[in-house]
Amino acid sequence: MNGRNLFTLAESLQALPESGSLSGMRKTSSRDIDDFDTERATAACRYRTRHAGLLLVLLLISIGALADYKGDVGYTALQAEIGAGLPDGTGVQVSQVEAAVTVNGSQAWLPDPTVGELAGKTFTDVSGATPGVYSGHATSVAQKFYGNTGSTSGGVTDILAYLADLWVGDNFLRTNTGGGPRFQPR
């Protein structure tokens, strides 16, 4: 409320008769008080509704895209063509390299091995994470990368987990030494 509106409101309150009757009071238009400006409120409502609708449409489109990623990458067609003989990653060792996120004051980059989709997987923490602290993002990536049923490579059971900073440095690429990359441990 600006000063002009406060003054108008004060005048209106002074005009009230002591008996409590409103009959002698000067009428205050909705334009006198910004809080009751219906045109602006209506425009703001239309703006919010329009943008909320757009966000809802984008959300629904992205959910639909995530639901069928196997079709998008051609996995479903390949599965139909090859059938039961389609390789599933059994015997393949993979690496998952993640940036750290802070979880309860600790740095985390490991997927949560207790999630059902990751049951039976063996994780080797190459970079030395805090035990029992897991990244939600890394878990989501793991489920899509080598999860038992939600991925294209559910047979993968041997996973090397790296913190991205250390993977670039001493753990694997060794960009800070000038030497070549390390071999992954087996």
Steps between C-alpha positions, in 0.01 A plus 500: 500500500645839407465826696204626292305184569577512872377860511176403318450210739559727800245752365248220452546375853459853642178541302339207683230625733539404865176305490661247269268587210662520157235733355704820515831352385670607177532199267853385422552356155703187443760715322575685826645192662749288301406185689153511346598589146297237318646569157853436619392197701320355196803560278730338757267202524494459121880525490544236771241269346657527156847422634378221728327344200816522293705340779245220532516428127882494506499271803261255335706499181821429693336220701383339178850527356656335805247219503604371157874564476562137398289559191674831433846337492385203290528242778139384468539439125831319554341286771216407265748410226750298707269364769633307800857504365532876549811571714417655837845602624573180692875480572564864404664730755379861480606828656265764635662841539303756702549851635465528876186630668475590866281263702471563875829691498695230312598474136312224313538357150410133544167343401298347784555122477194430718260614226319194362589579138870470598473174696781256424739769375854530638627855538870580535551851632828597335502857639432441872149622583355533850340160578120498493464839327343477154409738219141502378618611156758220480231250603266623226778477240591148619141381464489620139859389418508145645187453712357148512182574301498873419814505286634351179784325686347333805760221495781736606601417859855641530504879539796731568383827656713813468481857625530707179779724634715202596414304183642787293804515732679213676226232494486447124584760233801641690482835321712650777797265439547514123488118492239289331177383662503212746345169413179424681545242775338161439 
